[in-house]
Amino acid sequence: MNSSPHADLDPQVVEFLAKLQSAATQTSGTPLSADEKIAAVRAGTISMAQFGFPHEPIGMTKDLVIPGSAGELTIRLYVPRQELALPAPVLLFCHGGGFVTGDLDVYDTACRALANRAACLVVSVAYRLAPEHPYPAANEDVWAALKWLSHATEINADPQRIAVGGDSAGGLLAAWAAQKAKSEGLPLIMQVLLYPTLDTTASSKSWQQLGTGAYGLGRDDALVYYDAYLPPGIDRTDPQVSPAYATDLAGLAPALIITAEFDPLRDEGNEYAVKLREAGVPINHYCWPGMIHALLSFAGVLDAGGQLIERVSDGLRSAFYSKHK
């Protein structure tokens, strides 16, 4: 299946997937409708929080309400333990969840860890979810948060040191926001794409090879989530919908992209990294051998998840402070 020199699953992943499969077998029954699948993945997202990075103290967290395109939008501000020179660099974080699940609480411990280790503010955005709020609701919310950050004097954010990042579906929103930021002239210092969704057609070889569900993420389920997110008639090869199809990538913010060897989303992330490099965008790309999708969410049980947090934090610190000493 994979000719890579790292063709074997990490032993921790093997053990973890076995536990997940055992739990799934005990609860399996009649096939679920699309609505039932979405309800189930939402319930599962809450239970999966137990596998996240351990909770750690932080300087401050505060939920704020800012103007959104469709009314009030909630964000959560993380201030690290260490004192920051103001105005401070900031990461706008977009959580994963297939556009249908995920929230501020599920990603709370990861955002705490990133703030402390990257020595920056982190702002996590509670964008609207499908199917209640289909495309382009999530995009609009992320863009509203990014524009707010660019003049957010009340949180002492440095408008010249803004990074945008996210994992999985949040990676799509971050990649799209980076493309829009370039076109709108909004400066970004970095984009962080963690095993990102970039092509909502789910047509890559890695989706065909790895999307059986055996590695934690199934193509059939993903298409249910994409269908909930994207109304009928939407062109899934439109770069506004699938950033992988953008043709003018020159001038985008420098990128840190992390993909995983046994992730069905692997190829779209790897190929986007190649396209960015060919367009002259500074890029740091690492495909994690032996690993699966949602590595950040499993940082409490997979050593590589904690290493991912360190790798991302190192990249952010370098971007934020190399020219601002």
Contacts in CASP RR format, 6 or more apart in sequence:
PFRMAT RR
TARGET T0000
AUTHOR 0000-0000-0000
METHOD contacts of the structure
MODEL  1
MNSSPHADLDPQVVEFLAKLQSAATQTSGTPLSADEKIAAVRAGTISMAQ
FGFPHEPIGMTKDLVIPGSAGELTIRLYVPRQELALPAPVLLFCHGGGFV
TGDLDVYDTACRALANRAACLVVSVAYRLAPEHPYPAANEDVWAALKWLS
HATEINADPQRIAVGGDSAGGLLAAWAAQKAKSEGLPLIMQVLLYPTLDT
TASSKSWQQLGTGAYGLGRDDALVYYDAYLPPGIDRTDPQVSPAYATDLA
GLAPALIITAEFDPLRDEGNEYAVKLREAGVPINHYCWPGMIHALLSFAG
VLDAGGQLIERVSDGLRSAFYSKHK
1 7 0 8 1.000
1 209 0 8 1.000
2 209 0 8 1.000
2 261 0 8 1.000
4 261 0 8 1.000
4 289 0 8 1.000
6 261 0 8 1.000
6 289 0 8 1.000
6 290 0 8 1.000
8 290 0 8 1.000
9 17 0 8 1.000
9 262 0 8 1.000
9 290 0 8 1.000
9 292 0 8 1.000
10 289 0 8 1.000
10 290 0 8 1.000
10 291 0 8 1.000
10 302 0 8 1.000
10 304 0 8 1.000
12 301 0 8 1.000
12 302 0 8 1.000
12 303 0 8 1.000
12 304 0 8 1.000
13 262 0 8 1.000
13 290 0 8 1.000
13 291 0 8 1.000
13 292 0 8 1.000
13 302 0 8 1.000
16 51 0 8 1.000
16 298 0 8 1.000
16 301 0 8 1.000
16 302 0 8 1.000
17 214 0 8 1.000
17 215 0 8 1.000
17 216 0 8 1.000
17 292 0 8 1.000
20 216 0 8 1.000
32 40 0 8 1.000
34 224 0 8 1.000
34 227 0 8 1.000
34 228 0 8 1.000
35 131 0 8 1.000
37 221 0 8 1.000
37 224 0 8 1.000
38 100 0 8 1.000
38 101 0 8 1.000
38 131 0 8 1.000
38 224 0 8 1.000
38 225 0 8 1.000
38 228 0 8 1.000
41 97 0 8 1.000
41 100 0 8 1.000
41 101 0 8 1.000
41 221 0 8 1.000
41 225 0 8 1.000
42 100 0 8 1.000
42 101 0 8 1.000
42 102 0 8 1.000
44 101 0 8 1.000
45 97 0 8 1.000
45 101 0 8 1.000
45 102 0 8 1.000
45 103 0 8 1.000
45 106 0 8 1.000
46 106 0 8 1.000
48 106 0 8 1.000
48 297 0 8 1.000
49 105 0 8 1.000
49 106 0 8 1.000
51 297 0 8 1.000
51 298 0 8 1.000
51 299 0 8 1.000
51 300 0 8 1.000
51 301 0 8 1.000
52 109 0 8 1.000
52 110 0 8 1.000
52 297 0 8 1.000
52 298 0 8 1.000
52 299 0 8 1.000
52 300 0 8 1.000
52 301 0 8 1.000
53 109 0 8 1.000
53 110 0 8 1.000
53 112 0 8 1.000
53 113 0 8 1.000
53 296 0 8 1.000
53 299 0 8 1.000
53 300 0 8 1.000
53 305 0 8 1.000
53 306 0 8 1.000
53 309 0 8 1.000
54 109 0 8 1.000
54 300 0 8 1.000
55 108 0 8 1.000
55 109 0 8 1.000
55 112 0 8 1.000
56 109 0 8 1.000
56 112 0 8 1.000
56 113 0 8 1.000
56 116 0 8 1.000
57 81 0 8 1.000
58 78 0 8 1.000
58 79 0 8 1.000
58 80 0 8 1.000
58 81 0 8 1.000
58 112 0 8 1.000
58 115 0 8 1.000
58 116 0 8 1.000
59 79 0 8 1.000
59 80 0 8 1.000
59 81 0 8 1.000
60 77 0 8 1.000
60 78 0 8 1.000
60 79 0 8 1.000
61 76 0 8 1.000
61 77 0 8 1.000
61 78 0 8 1.000
61 79 0 8 1.000
61 108 0 8 1.000
61 112 0 8 1.000
62 76 0 8 1.000
62 77 0 8 1.000
62 79 0 8 1.000
63 74 0 8 1.000
63 75 0 8 1.000
63 76 0 8 1.000
63 77 0 8 1.000
63 104 0 8 1.000
64 74 0 8 1.000
64 75 0 8 1.000
64 76 0 8 1.000
64 77 0 8 1.000
64 155 0 8 1.000
65 72 0 8 1.000
65 73 0 8 1.000
65 74 0 8 1.000
65 75 0 8 1.000
66 72 0 8 1.000
66 73 0 8 1.000
66 74 0 8 1.000
66 75 0 8 1.000
66 144 0 8 1.000
66 145 0 8 1.000
66 148 0 8 1.000
67 73 0 8 1.000
67 144 0 8 1.000
67 148 0 8 1.000
68 140 0 8 1.000
68 141 0 8 1.000
68 144 0 8 1.000
69 140 0 8 1.000
69 141 0 8 1.000
69 143 0 8 1.000
69 144 0 8 1.000
70 128 0 8 1.000
70 133 0 8 1.000
70 137 0 8 1.000
70 140 0 8 1.000
70 141 0 8 1.000
73 125 0 8 1.000
73 126 0 8 1.000
73 127 0 8 1.000
73 141 0 8 1.000
73 144 0 8 1.000
73 145 0 8 1.000
74 104 0 8 1.000
74 125 0 8 1.000
74 126 0 8 1.000
75 123 0 8 1.000
75 124 0 8 1.000
75 125 0 8 1.000
75 126 0 8 1.000
75 145 0 8 1.000
76 104 0 8 1.000
76 108 0 8 1.000
76 111 0 8 1.000
76 123 0 8 1.000
76 124 0 8 1.000
76 126 0 8 1.000
77 121 0 8 1.000
77 122 0 8 1.000
77 123 0 8 1.000
77 155 0 8 1.000
78 111 0 8 1.000
78 112 0 8 1.000
78 114 0 8 1.000
78 115 0 8 1.000
78 121 0 8 1.000
78 122 0 8 1.000
78 123 0 8 1.000
78 124 0 8 1.000
79 115 0 8 1.000
79 121 0 8 1.000
80 115 0 8 1.000
80 116 0 8 1.000
80 118 0 8 1.000
80 119 0 8 1.000
80 120 0 8 1.000
80 121 0 8 1.000
81 116 0 8 1.000
82 116 0 8 1.000
82 119 0 8 1.000
84 119 0 8 1.000
84 120 0 8 1.000
84 121 0 8 1.000
86 156 0 8 1.000
87 153 0 8 1.000
87 156 0 8 1.000
87 157 0 8 1.000
87 158 0 8 1.000
87 159 0 8 1.000
87 161 0 8 1.000
88 120 0 8 1.000
88 121 0 8 1.000
88 156 0 8 1.000
88 157 0 8 1.000
88 158 0 8 1.000
88 161 0 8 1.000
89 119 0 8 1.000
89 120 0 8 1.000
89 121 0 8 1.000
89 157 0 8 1.000
89 158 0 8 1.000
89 161 0 8 1.000
89 162 0 8 1.000
89 163 0 8 1.000
89 189 0 8 1.000
89 316 0 8 1.000
89 320 0 8 1.000
89 321 0 8 1.000
89 324 0 8 1.000
90 120 0 8 1.000
90 121 0 8 1.000
90 122 0 8 1.000
90 123 0 8 1.000
90 149 0 8 1.000
90 152 0 8 1.000
90 155 0 8 1.000
90 157 0 8 1.000
90 158 0 8 1.000
90 161 0 8 1.000
90 162 0 8 1.000
90 163 0 8 1.000
91 114 0 8 1.000
91 115 0 8 1.000
91 118 0 8 1.000
91 120 0 8 1.000
91 121 0 8 1.000
91 122 0 8 1.000
91 123 0 8 1.000
91 162 0 8 1.000
91 163 0 8 1.000
91 164 0 8 1.000
91 165 0 8 1.000
91 192 0 8 1.000
91 316 0 8 1.000
92 123 0 8 1.000
92 125 0 8 1.000
92 142 0 8 1.000
92 145 0 8 1.000
92 146 0 8 1.000
92 149 0 8 1.000
92 162 0 8 1.000
92 163 0 8 1.000
92 164 0 8 1.000
92 165 0 8 1.000
92 174 0 8 1.000
92 177 0 8 1.000
93 107 0 8 1.000
93 111 0 8 1.000
93 114 0 8 1.000
93 122 0 8 1.000
93 123 0 8 1.000
93 124 0 8 1.000
93 125 0 8 1.000
93 165 0 8 1.000
93 166 0 8 1.000
94 125 0 8 1.000
94 127 0 8 1.000
94 142 0 8 1.000
94 164 0 8 1.000
94 165 0 8 1.000
94 166 0 8 1.000
94 169 0 8 1.000
94 170 0 8 1.000
94 171 0 8 1.000
94 173 0 8 1.000
94 174 0 8 1.000
94 177 0 8 1.000
95 102 0 8 1.000
95 103 0 8 1.000
95 104 0 8 1.000
95 106 0 8 1.000
95 107 0 8 1.000
95 124 0 8 1.000
95 166 0 8 1.000
95 167 0 8 1.000
95 170 0 8 1.000
96 102 0 8 1.000
96 107 0 8 1.000
96 166 0 8 1.000
96 167 0 8 1.000
96 168 0 8 1.000
96 169 0 8 1.000
96 170 0 8 1.000
96 171 0 8 1.000
97 168 0 8 1.000
97 169 0 8 1.000
97 170 0 8 1.000
97 225 0 8 1.000
98 168 0 8 1.000
98 169 0 8 1.000
98 197 0 8 1.000
98 222 0 8 1.000
98 225 0 8 1.000
98 226 0 8 1.000
98 229 0 8 1.000
99 129 0 8 1.000
99 130 0 8 1.000
99 135 0 8 1.000
99 138 0 8 1.000
99 169 0 8 1.000
99 225 0 8 1.000
99 226 0 8 1.000
99 228 0 8 1.000
99 229 0 8 1.000
100 129 0 8 1.000
100 130 0 8 1.000
100 131 0 8 1.000
100 225 0 8 1.000
100 228 0 8 1.000
100 229 0 8 1.000
101 129 0 8 1.000
102 129 0 8 1.000
103 126 0 8 1.000
104 124 0 8 1.000
104 126 0 8 1.000
106 297 0 8 1.000
107 124 0 8 1.000
107 297 0 8 1.000
108 124 0 8 1.000
110 296 0 8 1.000
110 297 0 8 1.000
110 299 0 8 1.000
110 309 0 8 1.000
111 122 0 8 1.000
111 124 0 8 1.000
113 299 0 8 1.000
113 306 0 8 1.000
113 309 0 8 1.000
113 313 0 8 1.000
114 120 0 8 1.000
114 122 0 8 1.000
114 309 0 8 1.000
114 312 0 8 1.000
114 313 0 8 1.000
114 316 0 8 1.000
115 121 0 8 1.000
115 122 0 8 1.000
117 309 0 8 1.000
117 310 0 8 1.000
117 313 0 8 1.000
117 317 0 8 1.000
118 312 0 8 1.000
118 313 0 8 1.000
118 315 0 8 1.000
118 316 0 8 1.000
118 317 0 8 1.000
118 320 0 8 1.000
119 317 0 8 1.000
119 320 0 8 1.000
119 321 0 8 1.000
120 161 0 8 1.000
120 163 0 8 1.000
120 316 0 8 1.000
120 317 0 8 1.000
120 320 0 8 1.000
121 155 0 8 1.000
121 156 0 8 1.000
121 157 0 8 1.000
123 145 0 8 1.000
123 149 0 8 1.000
123 155 0 8 1.000
123 157 0 8 1.000
125 141 0 8 1.000
125 142 0 8 1.000
125 145 0 8 1.000
126 141 0 8 1.000
127 137 0 8 1.000
127 138 0 8 1.000
127 141 0 8 1.000
127 142 0 8 1.000
127 145 0 8 1.000
127 173 0 8 1.000
128 137 0 8 1.000
128 138 0 8 1.000
128 141 0 8 1.000
129 138 0 8 1.000
130 137 0 8 1.000
130 138 0 8 1.000
130 225 0 8 1.000
130 228 0 8 1.000
130 229 0 8 1.000
131 228 0 8 1.000
131 229 0 8 1.000
134 228 0 8 1.000
134 229 0 8 1.000
134 230 0 8 1.000
134 231 0 8 1.000
135 229 0 8 1.000
135 230 0 8 1.000
135 231 0 8 1.000
135 234 0 8 1.000
135 241 0 8 1.000
136 240 0 8 1.000
138 169 0 8 1.000
138 173 0 8 1.000
138 229 0 8 1.000
139 173 0 8 1.000
139 176 0 8 1.000
139 177 0 8 1.000
139 240 0 8 1.000
142 164 0 8 1.000
142 173 0 8 1.000
142 174 0 8 1.000
142 176 0 8 1.000
142 177 0 8 1.000
143 177 0 8 1.000
143 180 0 8 1.000
146 162 0 8 1.000
146 164 0 8 1.000
146 177 0 8 1.000
146 181 0 8 1.000
146 186 0 8 1.000
147 186 0 8 1.000
149 157 0 8 1.000
149 159 0 8 1.000
149 162 0 8 1.000
150 159 0 8 1.000
150 162 0 8 1.000
150 186 0 8 1.000
151 159 0 8 1.000
159 187 0 8 1.000
160 187 0 8 1.000
160 189 0 8 1.000
161 189 0 8 1.000
161 319 0 8 1.000
161 320 0 8 1.000
161 324 0 8 1.000
162 187 0 8 1.000
162 188 0 8 1.000
162 189 0 8 1.000
163 188 0 8 1.000
163 189 0 8 1.000
163 190 0 8 1.000
163 191 0 8 1.000
163 192 0 8 1.000
163 253 0 8 1.000
163 316 0 8 1.000
163 319 0 8 1.000
163 320 0 8 1.000
164 174 0 8 1.000
164 177 0 8 1.000
164 178 0 8 1.000
164 181 0 8 1.000
164 188 0 8 1.000
164 190 0 8 1.000
164 191 0 8 1.000
164 192 0 8 1.000
164 253 0 8 1.000
165 171 0 8 1.000
165 174 0 8 1.000
165 191 0 8 1.000
165 192 0 8 1.000
165 193 0 8 1.000
165 194 0 8 1.000
166 173 0 8 1.000
166 174 0 8 1.000
166 192 0 8 1.000
166 193 0 8 1.000
166 194 0 8 1.000
166 196 0 8 1.000
167 194 0 8 1.000
167 195 0 8 1.000
167 196 0 8 1.000
167 294 0 8 1.000
167 296 0 8 1.000
167 297 0 8 1.000
168 194 0 8 1.000
168 195 0 8 1.000
168 196 0 8 1.000
168 197 0 8 1.000
168 265 0 8 1.000
168 293 0 8 1.000
168 294 0 8 1.000
169 197 0 8 1.000
169 225 0 8 1.000
169 229 0 8 1.000
170 196 0 8 1.000
170 197 0 8 1.000
171 193 0 8 1.000
171 194 0 8 1.000
171 196 0 8 1.000
171 197 0 8 1.000
171 198 0 8 1.000
172 196 0 8 1.000
172 197 0 8 1.000
172 198 0 8 1.000
172 200 0 8 1.000
172 242 0 8 1.000
172 243 0 8 1.000
174 191 0 8 1.000
174 192 0 8 1.000
174 193 0 8 1.000
174 196 0 8 1.000
175 191 0 8 1.000
175 193 0 8 1.000
175 196 0 8 1.000
175 198 0 8 1.000
175 243 0 8 1.000
175 272 0 8 1.000
176 239 0 8 1.000
176 240 0 8 1.000
176 243 0 8 1.000
177 191 0 8 1.000
178 188 0 8 1.000
178 191 0 8 1.000
178 252 0 8 1.000
178 253 0 8 1.000
178 255 0 8 1.000
179 239 0 8 1.000
179 243 0 8 1.000
179 246 0 8 1.000
179 249 0 8 1.000
179 252 0 8 1.000
180 186 0 8 1.000
181 187 0 8 1.000
181 188 0 8 1.000
181 253 0 8 1.000
182 188 0 8 1.000
182 251 0 8 1.000
182 252 0 8 1.000
182 253 0 8 1.000
188 253 0 8 1.000
189 253 0 8 1.000
189 254 0 8 1.000
189 319 0 8 1.000
189 320 0 8 1.000
190 253 0 8 1.000
190 254 0 8 1.000
190 255 0 8 1.000
190 256 0 8 1.000
190 315 0 8 1.000
190 316 0 8 1.000
190 319 0 8 1.000
190 320 0 8 1.000
191 252 0 8 1.000
191 253 0 8 1.000
191 254 0 8 1.000
191 255 0 8 1.000
191 256 0 8 1.000
192 255 0 8 1.000
192 256 0 8 1.000
192 312 0 8 1.000
192 316 0 8 1.000
193 255 0 8 1.000
193 256 0 8 1.000
193 257 0 8 1.000
193 258 0 8 1.000
193 269 0 8 1.000
193 272 0 8 1.000
194 257 0 8 1.000
194 258 0 8 1.000
194 295 0 8 1.000
194 296 0 8 1.000
194 308 0 8 1.000
194 312 0 8 1.000
195 258 0 8 1.000
195 259 0 8 1.000
195 260 0 8 1.000
195 263 0 8 1.000
195 265 0 8 1.000
195 266 0 8 1.000
195 269 0 8 1.000
195 293 0 8 1.000
195 294 0 8 1.000
195 295 0 8 1.000
196 257 0 8 1.000
196 265 0 8 1.000
196 268 0 8 1.000
196 269 0 8 1.000
196 272 0 8 1.000
197 265 0 8 1.000
197 268 0 8 1.000
198 242 0 8 1.000
198 243 0 8 1.000
198 244 0 8 1.000
198 265 0 8 1.000
198 268 0 8 1.000
198 269 0 8 1.000
198 272 0 8 1.000
199 236 0 8 1.000
199 242 0 8 1.000
199 244 0 8 1.000
199 245 0 8 1.000
199 268 0 8 1.000
200 226 0 8 1.000
200 229 0 8 1.000
200 230 0 8 1.000
200 236 0 8 1.000
200 241 0 8 1.000
200 242 0 8 1.000
201 236 0 8 1.000
201 237 0 8 1.000
201 242 0 8 1.000
202 219 0 8 1.000
202 222 0 8 1.000
202 223 0 8 1.000
202 226 0 8 1.000
202 264 0 8 1.000
204 264 0 8 1.000
204 266 0 8 1.000
204 267 0 8 1.000
204 268 0 8 1.000
204 271 0 8 1.000
205 267 0 8 1.000
206 263 0 8 1.000
206 264 0 8 1.000
206 265 0 8 1.000
206 266 0 8 1.000
206 267 0 8 1.000
206 268 0 8 1.000
207 219 0 8 1.000
207 222 0 8 1.000
207 264 0 8 1.000
207 265 0 8 1.000
207 267 0 8 1.000
208 219 0 8 1.000
209 264 0 8 1.000
210 217 0 8 1.000
210 262 0 8 1.000
210 263 0 8 1.000
210 264 0 8 1.000
210 266 0 8 1.000
211 217 0 8 1.000
211 218 0 8 1.000
211 219 0 8 1.000
211 222 0 8 1.000
211 264 0 8 1.000
212 218 0 8 1.000
212 219 0 8 1.000
213 219 0 8 1.000
213 221 0 8 1.000
215 262 0 8 1.000
215 263 0 8 1.000
215 264 0 8 1.000
215 292 0 8 1.000
215 293 0 8 1.000
216 292 0 8 1.000
216 293 0 8 1.000
216 294 0 8 1.000
217 263 0 8 1.000
217 264 0 8 1.000
217 265 0 8 1.000
217 292 0 8 1.000
217 293 0 8 1.000
217 294 0 8 1.000
218 264 0 8 1.000
219 264 0 8 1.000
222 264 0 8 1.000
226 236 0 8 1.000
230 236 0 8 1.000
230 241 0 8 1.000
234 241 0 8 1.000
235 241 0 8 1.000
236 242 0 8 1.000
237 245 0 8 1.000
238 245 0 8 1.000
239 245 0 8 1.000
239 246 0 8 1.000
239 247 0 8 1.000
243 272 0 8 1.000
244 268 0 8 1.000
244 269 0 8 1.000
244 271 0 8 1.000
244 272 0 8 1.000
244 275 0 8 1.000
248 279 0 8 1.000
249 275 0 8 1.000
249 276 0 8 1.000
249 279 0 8 1.000
249 281 0 8 1.000
250 279 0 8 1.000
250 280 0 8 1.000
250 281 0 8 1.000
251 279 0 8 1.000
251 280 0 8 1.000
251 281 0 8 1.000
252 276 0 8 1.000
252 279 0 8 1.000
252 281 0 8 1.000
253 281 0 8 1.000
254 281 0 8 1.000
254 282 0 8 1.000
254 283 0 8 1.000
254 284 0 8 1.000
254 319 0 8 1.000
255 273 0 8 1.000
255 276 0 8 1.000
255 281 0 8 1.000
255 282 0 8 1.000
255 283 0 8 1.000
255 284 0 8 1.000
255 285 0 8 1.000
256 283 0 8 1.000
256 284 0 8 1.000
256 285 0 8 1.000
256 312 0 8 1.000
256 315 0 8 1.000
257 269 0 8 1.000
257 272 0 8 1.000
257 273 0 8 1.000
257 276 0 8 1.000
257 283 0 8 1.000
257 284 0 8 1.000
257 285 0 8 1.000
257 286 0 8 1.000
258 285 0 8 1.000
258 286 0 8 1.000
258 287 0 8 1.000
258 288 0 8 1.000
258 295 0 8 1.000
258 308 0 8 1.000
258 311 0 8 1.000
258 312 0 8 1.000
259 265 0 8 1.000
259 266 0 8 1.000
259 269 0 8 1.000
259 270 0 8 1.000
259 273 0 8 1.000
259 285 0 8 1.000
259 286 0 8 1.000
259 287 0 8 1.000
259 288 0 8 1.000
260 266 0 8 1.000
260 287 0 8 1.000
260 288 0 8 1.000
260 290 0 8 1.000
260 291 0 8 1.000
260 292 0 8 1.000
260 293 0 8 1.000
260 295 0 8 1.000
261 287 0 8 1.000
261 288 0 8 1.000
261 289 0 8 1.000
261 290 0 8 1.000
261 291 0 8 1.000
262 290 0 8 1.000
262 291 0 8 1.000
262 292 0 8 1.000
263 291 0 8 1.000
263 292 0 8 1.000
263 293 0 8 1.000
264 293 0 8 1.000
265 293 0 8 1.000
266 287 0 8 1.000
270 285 0 8 1.000
270 287 0 8 1.000
273 283 0 8 1.000
273 285 0 8 1.000
276 283 0 8 1.000
277 283 0 8 1.000
277 285 0 8 1.000
284 315 0 8 1.000
286 311 0 8 1.000
288 295 0 8 1.000
288 304 0 8 1.000
288 308 0 8 1.000
291 302 0 8 1.000
291 304 0 8 1.000
292 298 0 8 1.000
295 302 0 8 1.000
295 304 0 8 1.000
295 305 0 8 1.000
295 308 0 8 1.000
296 305 0 8 1.000
296 308 0 8 1.000
296 309 0 8 1.000
298 305 0 8 1.000
299 305 0 8 1.000
299 306 0 8 1.000
299 308 0 8 1.000
299 309 0 8 1.000
300 306 0 8 1.000
END
